[in-house]
Amino acid sequence: MTLRLANIVFDCDDVLAVATFWSAALETPVDPEATEFFATIAQKDDSVPSWFFAKVPEKKERKNRVHVDLVGKDKEAEIARLIDLGARRVADHDEYGVQWAVLTDPEGNEFCVAQA
């Protein structure tokens, strides 16, 4: 048996706001069954992991223990686009010959953007 990544799941306070941010970031629409309690992106596309957004009662309090790393052809242009969508740039790193930026989505979930 071989495992594969099926879903990337975000616990959220405002499901639709976080799903809408990631939908715009990934340029992939929120699936039509979205509610204020649960939303998905690419749920019916087996060629990529689905993105799930689930309402939870508690707020995010600490740094994520797991995060997504994204790459783009023009890192700075992508970062500017993500900031326009509601992300916040929190750090820049240059280690092991790789440069990347740490950003947060509208609810503070960290993610990284690097040059492809």
Secondary structure, DSSP 8 states (H G I E B T S, - for coil): ------EEEEEESSHHHHHHHHHHHHT--B-TT--SSEEEESTT-TTS-EEEEEE-SS---S--SS-EEEEESSHHHHHHHHHHHT-EEEEEEEETTEEEEEEE-TT--EEEEEE-
